[in-house]
Amino acid sequence: MRNLYPILLLFLLVTCKKQDDYEPLLKVVEGLPAGITSFMIDEVPKENIRFVNLMQTDQVVVTLPQNYTKGEKLITHFKLAKGIVVLDSFQKESDGSTVELNFDKADVLTLMVYDKKLDAPVGRINIYVDPTTPLTAVSKGKNYEEVLEGELVLVPFTVQNLGTLQTITDKNELSENIGVSVKNKKTGVITGTYANRYNSDHGLELLAVIPPDLEAGEYEVTVQKQNRKVVLPDALVLKYGEPLILNQIVTSTSKDGAKLIRFNGYNLLPERKYTVELKNDFTAPQQLTLFPENQLSIKQTLPASLAGGNYEATLFIDGKEVPSSSSFGGNLLAVKRETGQPILVMVSNKSNVVNGEVTFYKATTTFKKSEPIIAYLRDIERKDMALLFKNVVGGKTYELKFNGTTETMYAFSYFDIPENVPAGKYEVYLRDGNKTSERYHKVVTIE
């Protein structure tokens, strides 16, 4: 038995040695993951390679010299520790002697550093390429013609010598898009925007994102990456489409303020006729004519005869009703006597919930005591809030205390109906601290 001890000891030593064979990787090149012992790029001097650690990832910014001859390819050379390989974006494995990367139409070049002993990634490198040759733009032989329809206008274009779309600025900040500016040739007004890449039948193309609130007209488009810029040889021509009025949950005005009724939209030109019909359960319907301020809004002065309160607002263009897309059942105009008043926008209950990507409640006018009232409120301070129910017949007012909010994107408020509130028809107000809203636009019924 004693003769077995030396053999057992030798076995334990060998086993421990095998378990301890793996040595932690050391960081040799500052700015690159551990396991990389050297890094070079053909035709790119060391001073043109900048290493940055950003967002806990090693970033390499490559500035190509003027005399670079490899086109849109980078020929990189790595020396790697034993057992380390690099994987490109297609999961192609390389031992690092030579890795060829194509930055044509690439946002960024990404390499994964992989430890085969651990069978796990140990780091990642993002490579950004900035040529020094000037940007050039290719003409398509005609203007870019687009129609303004209330949405972003997307304009595909081509520039050369861009490098990767993304880069790291001199302030070590990630720039994810290309700068674009559009200059109105008539007014000289310049609007800044951006471009990114999108998939087309021709592969990844650049796409300028033009805001929908520009005036129609002819524009000069300038594309810029860092300190290099180029003017596109073809003009951008924007034309007005059909008029569009934006649906809003609530529009408010006040008799002690600007005294304006205003609705926003797009392509609101003076050759059209704009009207709004205002109605509630307490007054006869009224119709007002609205006039364009510019192509983005129409307005009218608040008539002195229009009583304070909530009104359903139905809009018309050239006599044709503009459909409402409000989830709550229609556009609301809140006419306040004082600017600081809260607004009772809508009342509903759990029976009228609509579940989807966004949970909301449809307005209703009939309630059972067994269900709390769910209300949507605006311009509130949440100070001792309560709904005030005024009986239409007897005039007595009942108080429904605030009892929390829903956990939804739109914060709806709960108000319980006390037992002493009799069945009947009611006018409804919202009290918030020492302020009370104007009357809700509907008579509600408690059964």
N, C-alpha and C positions, 0 to 999 in steps of 0.2 A: 504493500500500500504506500509505503514511504517513497518508493521509486516513481510513483505516479505524480507526486507533487511538482517536480520540475516540468513535466510535460504539461500539466494543467496550467501552471504559471505561464509557460511559453504560449499556450493557446489563448489565454486571456490577454496577454500583451499584444499578440497579432490581431486579435479581434478589436481591441481598443484602437490600435493603429489604423485599421481599415475604417472604423467609424469616424476617426479624426482626420482622415485624408483630405476632406474638403476644407479648403482655406477660404476665408471671406475675401471677396473681390475688393481690390483697392482702387480708388479713384486716381487715375494717372494723368488724364487730360482734364484740366479744369473746364467745366462747362459741358462735359460729356459724361454719360453713365459709366460707372465702374465696369471694368472688363475691357474697355477700349484703351489700348496703349499708345496708338498714334492715329492721326486722321489727316488726310490730304485730299485736295481736289486738283485735277489736271488744269493747268493754265491759270490757276487762281492763287496769287501770293498769300502768305499767311496774314498780312495786314488787311486783306480783303475778307477775312473770315472772322466774324464776331460771335462770341459765345455768350448766351444770356440764359439765366434760369428764371423762368416765368411760369406762374401757376403750377409750381412744383414739377415742371417738365424742362428738360434741357432743350434749348432752342439754338439753332445755328443760322445766322444771317450771312448770306453769301452775296457780296457785291462783285459782279462780273467786270473784269477790266475791259477797256475799249477794244483791245485787240483780241478778244475772246473768239475762238474759231470753232467751238464745238456746237454751235447752233443752240438748240433748246435742250441739250443734254448736259448732265453733270457726270463726270467720270470720277468717282470717289474711291479712295484707297484707305482701308482700315487695317490696323494690326490689332488682333484680339487675344485676350487671355485664353488659355487652354479650356476647351469646352464651350466657348462663347461663339455664337453665330448672330448674324443680323437677318431680319426678315423684312422685305419690302411690303408695300400695301397689298400686293397680290399673294403674300405669304411665301414668296420665293426666298429660299434660304441661301445664304452666302457665308463663307468662312471669313469674308472681309477683304480678301486680297484686292478685288476690284468689284465695285457695285455701280452699275450704270443706271442713272435716274433721268427720266424725261419730265421736265417741268412745263411743257406745253399744255395749256388749259388746266393746270393744276392749281388748287387753292393753296396747298402746302404739301411738301414731300415728307412722308413719315416713315421712319425705320424703327423696328422693334429690336431691342437687344435681348437675346434669349440665352439662358444658361441651360445647356443640354443635361448637365449633371443633376440640376434641380428640377429639370423639365418645367421651367417656369420663366416668364419674362422678368428681367431685372432692371429694365429701363426703356425709355423711348426718346427718340430724337425727332424734332420737327425742324425741317430745313426750309428756309425762305430764300428766294432768289430775286435779286434786284439787279437787272442789267444797268449799265451806264450809258448805253446808246440811246438816242432820243426815241420817244414813242412816235409811232407813225400810225395813221388811220387810213383805211381802205374805203374808197368811194363805191357805193353801189349803183351810181349813175342816176339817181333820182332822190328827191327829198323823202324824209321819213314823214308820212302823213298819218296822224292819229286823231281819233274822236274822243272828246272829253265826255265821260258818261258817269261821273261821280265816283269812280274808282281809280286806283293807281294805274297810270299808263306805263306799259312795259315795252321798251324799245330795244331790240337786239342790234348790236353793232360789233365791229371788229377793230381791234388795235393790235399792233405788232410791237415786239420787244418789251412786252409787259413783265415777263418773269412769272413768279407765282402771284396769284391774286392777293394773298395775304402777305404781310411783312411785319417786322418789329421796327418801330420808329427809333430815332436817336434817343428818345426819352424812355426807351425800353417799354413801350406800350404796344399791345397787339392792335394792328390795323386789319380788320377783316374784310373791308370793302374798298372799292376804287372810288375816289372822289369824282363827282360829276357836277358841273354847273351849267345852267341854261340861261342865256341872256336874251331877253325880249328885244328884237331888233328895232322895234318902234319906240319903246319907252326907255330902253337901256337898263331895265330892272333885271338884276341877276338873282336867281334862286339856286341855292345849293341842295344837292341830293347825292345819290350814290349809285353804284352799279355792283352787281354780283353775278355769279354764274348760274346758268340753268341748262337743263337737258333739252336738246332739240334733235331733229332728224340728222343734223350734222355734228352731233356730239355736244360737248360743253361749249356754250357761247356766252358772251358777256351781255348783260341785260341792264339797261339804265332804267331806274325807277323814278318816274316823273309824277309829282303830286297832282291831284285832280283839281286843285283850286287855282291853277294858272289861268290867265286870260287866253282866249284864242289869239293866234297870231303866229309869226315866224320867229324861230329861236335859233341862236347859235349855241352849239353844245361843245363844252370843253371837258376833256377827260384828264384826270391827274392822278399819278401815283407818286407819293413823296414829292420830290422837287422836279419831276418830269411831267410835262403836260402837252396835250395836242388838241387842236380844234378839229372836230369832225368835218370833212369836206362837204357833207350833205346837211342841209338845214332840217330842223324839226318843225313841222307845220301842224299846229293844233287847231282843231275845229270844234265848235260847240255842238253837243248832241242835244237830245231832248231835255226839257227842264225837269228838275228833280227837287222835290221838297223833302227834307229829312224829317222822319217821324221822331218825335221826342216824347218821352213819358209825360213830361210836364214843362210848359213854358209859363213863366211868371212875369208879371209887371205890377207896378204899384202906383197909386194915385198921388203919393207924396215923393215919387222919384222921377225917373226919366219919362214916365207916362207914354211908353212906346210898346206896341205889340210887334214882335219880330220873329220871323221864322227863317231858318237857314236852309241852304241847299246848294245846287249847282245849276249852271246854265240858265239863271233867272234873268232873262233879257226883257227889255222894255216893250217889245212888240207883242208880248203875251199879256193876258188879263188874269190877275190873281185875286181871289176872294176867299174869305173865311166866314163860315156860318157858326155862330155861337149860340148854344142853347143849354138850358138846364130845366129842372122840374118846377121852377118858380117864376120864370119870366118868359115872355114871347121870344122866339128866335130872332136874332139880329144878324145882318150880313154886312161885312165891311170889305172895302176894296183895299188891297195892299199894293205897294209900289216898290220896285227894285231900288235898293241902295247901290248895289253893284251886282255882278253875276252870281254872288254867293248868298245874298239875303234879300228879303222883302219885308216891308214894315208899314205901320200905320200908327198915327197918334191915337192914344186911348181916348175914346169919346167920354166927355164929362157925364153923359147920361147913362153910361154903362155901370151898373151897380157892382159893388164888390162881391166876390164869390167865385166859385169854380164853374167853368163852362166846358162842355164838350166842344172841341174845335174841329170842324170839318173843312178841309181845304179844297179849293177848286182851281184848276188851271184851264182857262178858256171854257168855263162852264162844266168841265169834266172833273168828277170827284177824284181826289188823290186818295188811294186806299191807305188805310192805317195799318202799320205792321206792329203797333204797340202790343206787347204781350198782355197788358192790363185791360185791353179792350177799347182803346181810342186815345187820341191826343187830348191833353187837358190844358186849358188856359186858366191859370190862377190869377185873379185880379185882386190884389191886396189894397186895403186902405192905408196900411203902413208897411214899410219895407221889411221890418223885422218879424212880421207875423209868420208862424209856421204854416205848412200846407198839408192838408189831409188829401192825399192823392187818390187813394183807392181803399175800399173795404171789401173783405172776402172772408172765407172760412175754409176749414180743412177739406170740405167736400169739393172745393174748386181748385185743388192743387193740380198743377201740371208738372210732371216729373220729366226730366230730360237732362241735357248737358248743363242747363241752368234751371233750377227749380223756381217756379213763380206761382202766383195765385191769380185766377181770373176774377174780375170784379163781379159782385153779386149784390142784390138788394134785399134778399130774404134770409132771415137768420132764425135758428132755433136756440133756445137758452142753453141746451146741452153742449153747444160748441162755442169756443171763444171766437171773438171777432179778430180777424187778422188784417192789419192795416199797413199800408205803405205810406211813409211820412217823408217830408222834405223840410229843410230849413229849421231843424229842431235843436234844442239844447238838452233835452231829456231831464227836465226839472219838474218832478211831481206831475208826470204826464197823465192825462185821462181823456177818454172820449166823452163828450157831453151829448146825451140823447134828449132832445126836446120834443115832447109829445105834440103832434100836429093838432090834436083835438083840444086837449086841456091846457097845453102850454107848460106843463111841469117838466123840469129837467132832471135827468138821472145821470149819475157819474159812474163810468166804467174805468176802473183803475188799470194802469199799465202793469203787465205781468211778464215781462221778458221779451226776447226776440228769437226769431228762427235762426238756425245755423245754416244759412244759405248765402249765395253770393249777394243777392239783394236781401238786406236785413229787414224783414217784416216784423211788426210788433204785435204782441198778443194783448187783448183786453177781454177780461171775463165779464159776462153779463150777470149782474146780481139777481137774486131771486125776487127782489121787490120791484123789478122792472116789468110792468104789465105788457101783455101782447098789444100791438098797435103799430101805428105809423109814426116815424120820427124824422126830424131834421137832425143832422149830425155835425158836430164841431170838434176840434182838437184843442185842448188846453195844454200848454207847455210853460210851466212856471206862471208868470203873470201875463202871458200872452195867449190870445185865443185866435184860432184860424178863422177864415171866412167860412161860410156855410158850404158843406159838401153839396155837390151838384145834383144828387139824387135823394129822394125820399126813401128811407129803408123801412122794412117791415120786420117786426119780431113776432114770431108765431107762438 
